Amino acid sequence: MATTRTATTQWKGPLIGGAGTVSLDTSGVGTYEVSWPSRAEAANGKTSPEELIAAAHSSCYSMALSHGLAGAGTPPESLETKANVTFQPGEGITGIVLSVKARVPGITAEAFEAAAQDAKANCPVSKALTGTTITLEAELLD
């Protein structure tokens, strides 16, 4: 069964000097301020499209990797995934770096690397972001 998730942005004014809010409508977990300076300079307590993409990508990747590892008979004890989304004014999103640290009992380093790369290639958010370079740093912890 397909699901649809919704967010709404209310914006006032021009790009430079204007500001808005983005609400996470489906979950209702919050409304967050957004502005050009929070996107292109310091966050200063506001979010940006890139931060929201980073949240979506890190959570999607973690789900995909967890599913792949469990399906191979080596469910993870823990995963910590960080997504760094780089935005360059005038160019757009220039790259994403996924960094994962995992505790996976009973897996070889080679099997972990293969599972990590497969999750990078096949998580739905990675697939949606194919217009940018996505790199992966995967670390298997003891």
C-alpha positions, 0 to 999 in steps of 0.5 A: 500500500502506497503512503503519501507524506506531506509538508507545507511551507509558508513563505513571505517576501523575497528570497533575500530578506524573506522568511518562512516556516515549514510544517511537517503536516503528516506527523504533526511533530513540528513547524520550523523556521526557514530562511535564505541565511539559514540555508546559505550561511549559519543555521542560527536556530533555523532549518534548511531544505538541505538539513531536511534532506539530510534527515530524510537520507540518514533515516532512510539509509539506516532503515535500508541497511538494517533491513539488508543486514537482517535479511542476510542473517546478521541483524545490526545491534546498532547503526549511527548514520550521519548525512552531510548535505553540501549546498553551494549558492548558485550551484545547488546541492553539490554532494552528500556524504553518508557516514555510518558506524555499525555494530553487527555481530557475526558479520565479516568486514567484506559482507558489511561493506557490501551491505552498506554499499547496497543500502546506499544504492537502493534506499528510496531517498538515495534513488530520489537524489540520483542527480547528486554525488553520494559517497559513503564512509562505512565503519564496522565497530567491534 
